[in-house]
Amino acid sequence: MSAPHNTPQVPKAPKVTEREARKVAEAAREQDWRKPSFAKELFLGRFRLDLIHPHPLPPPDDIRRGEEFLGRLRAFCETHIDSARIEREAKIPDEVVNGLKELGALGMKIETKYGGLGLTQVYYNKALALVGSASPAIGALLSAHQSIGVPQPLKIFGTQEQKDAFLPRLATTDISAFLLTEPDVGSDPARLATTAVPDGNDYLLDGVKLWTTNGVVADLLVVMARVPASEGHPGGITAFVVEADAPGVTVEHRNAFMGLRGIENGVTRFHQVRVPAVNRIGPEGAGLKIALTTLNTGRLSLPAMCVGAGKWCLKIAREWSAVREQWGRPVARHEAVGAKISFIAATTFALEAIVDLSSQMADEDRNDIRIEAALAKLYGSEMGWLIADELVQIRGGRGFETAESLAARGERAVPAEQMLRDMRINRIFEGSTEIMHLLIAREAVDAHLKVAGDIIDPEKALADKAKAGANAAGFYARWLPQLVTGAGQLPLAYGEFNPAGHRDLSGHLRYVERSSRKLARSTFYAMSRWQGRMETKQGFLGRIVDIGAELFAMSAACVRAEHLRGSGEHGREAYQLADAFCHQSRVRVEELFGRLWSNTDDLDRRVVDGVLSGTYTWLEEGVIDPSGEGPWIADATPGPSAEENRHRPVR
């Protein structure tokens, strides 16, 4: 343990303006659209059903290998994973982690030539849904390792030497973690304080990282750090592979949470950690682009586990509500409870449709799925939370009671309250709902900003604005007429979704087509009305994105139902679930459209001004604040660690 450091406190992160922060985020975006995107077209008012229908399918060999692994994984989960023990001890037993290593679970997405299983995105997500239902903490461990940890950025951006050196370890023995967040830096990477200073053929890494999932047990880390610009070094936020046991790396704390009690999430300090330049992933300054590109498919792991949660919630709701009687009937037969069960069933069907469709598109690599993956994460986390909450309500008092307490008094140990706690983080993990709204909104209006962005940019010269105006006039002269009419107004459009003997889904697709054009018109009107202030209208932008998410979900549900009908797998039942989901979704869409222009956004801003200025402090009187003492944000001053190293690699 190093001696305490007595250096004076320095700013934890660089001071940047809002505009500077936006520039950093904008520079990290993928600027071009080289492949078609169903969701991008949807936001532009163009319903490109041909991009997702017929439903894409994996090759037979991928299915065979995937199903074989799922069989082995299921057997392992049923015989070796004790979810109650993990919840009780707040730790995944080492023998379970080692068993997963032997099974090949660390290398599900790593190519076979490096010792991995080489599973497709589809089967990787199915595996996460399965293992996550047995233990959400294990699902988080495997996801953090492969979806955002070292394997994925190396697969896309790593050199051959890096792949040869690290991927065999990561496929079989070594756990990885992704370190971006800092005590004072969340979704605003422009303020990143961790530095990597060039020193000969190495970099010296200094800083503190927070909420490092897997960080406590990891063997290899992906660390984002700021390289200062100097001669021969362009600098910028850069990604590095770091050995977790390198001198100067200290896991100072293992964090504890309301849910996911078994995850190994910590605070990691770097003090003069020497990282070879050959461990840098990509060029200097490419770190954020690497992170965002990795998340394009990495974000699909979280909604995959939400699908698993939905399936479990449906099973418990079905079994419980058929047994529990109220006023002479099973509670499922009472309309108030029945509506909740219908919501759980229909929404779980839609969530699986979204994840499977997006995953297969990722495997085929024909489409750009950056928006689809983001929508899947946003929608899956929000609807998954509602599903878990509804299950607790259906279970009543037993939903609030712990599984351990239920078992102690002789009833089935159903961990509904644990599911609610475990699911809550999904609305924050890998981009909070609010950040996802902004990220997706930026991509959704990309076509508009490409042609008209200079008009509202205060830094552009008049000549640039004039040129942009001419370009915008041409674009909108071609685009706006397309938003007037479409296939959604033709009574027989999408007739293949109205087969004899099944529910009619064609009307829902016509609704999606009409709503897509309405959504595009609403976006254009808002841009015309607010222009440069559009980026501050986060309430409006969030509703625009939520409408798009519902339309995407409806499309995926219909396409999946038709695919299942064509393959003879529960087609009639799938059509029923898709029909129910689309009717439920349409109610939400209509409400969101109404709230685009009739809302309390302006009033809310005035109330916030009053809260922050202390106008309403009288409202806080009459309570006791049980919070402890201490700063709101922990000190992250660079320097040697004064804490015991809690790093605990699993062997």
Secondary structure, DSSP 4 states (H G I P E B T S, - for coil): -PPPP-PPP--SS----HHHHHHHHHHHS-----S--HHHHHHTT---GGGT-SPP---HHHHHHHHHHHHHHHHHHHHH--HHHHHHHTS--HHHHHHHHHHTGGGTTS-GGGTS----HHHHHHHHHHHHHH-HHHHHHHHIIIIISSHHHHHHH--HHHHHHHHHHHHHT--EEEE--BTTBSS-GGG---EEEEETTEEEEEEEEEEEETTTT-SEEEEEEEEPPBTTB--EEEEEEEETTSTTEEEEEE---SS-TT--EEEEEEEEEEEEGGGEESSTT-HHHHHHHHHHHHTTHHHHHHHHHHHHHHHHHHHHHHH-EETTEEGGGSHHHHHHHHHHHHHHHHHHHHHHHHHHHHHHT-S--HHHHHHHHHHHHHHHHHHHHHHHHHHTHHHHS-HHHHHHTTS----HHHHHHHHHGGGTTTS-HHHHHHHHHHHHTHHHHHHHHHHH-TTS-HHHHHHHHHHHHHHHHHHGGGGT--GGGSTTTTGGGS-TTS---HHHHHHHHHHHHHHHHHHHHHHHHHGGGGGG-HHHHHHHHHHHHHHHHHHHHHHHHHHHHHHTSSHHHHHHHHHHHHHHHHHHHHHHHHHHHSSSHHHHHHHHHHHHHTTTGGGGTT------SS-SS-----S---S--------
